[in-house]
Amino acid sequence: MSERAGFLVAGQLRCVTCAVSYPPLLYRSFKTAAVVGTVLVTINLGPSIIAGELPYSALWKVPLNYLVPFCVATWGALGNARSNPS
């Protein structure tokens, strides 16, 4: 690990798998996804949901509205924790 780039998470150099599975990082990403995903669902599908006419074709969009902010938050945290070899 000392020869390769890693991620400095909680003061320890970690591999990508260890960094991504670090519970506080996941918790923060889940919280971000919950807030931003709910806002996106409200913006994109709110009128349909309120009218009770949510089309079946829109059901795949709901998980994506949560998945995208989760991935962005995780990617941003990993990018910020990136440690380059000296």
Buried (B, 14 or more C-beta within 10 A) or exposed (E): EEEEEBBEBEEEBBEEEBBBEBEEBBEBBBEBBEEBBEEBBEEBBEEEBEEEEBEEEBEEBBEEBBEBBBEBBBEEBBEEBEBEEE
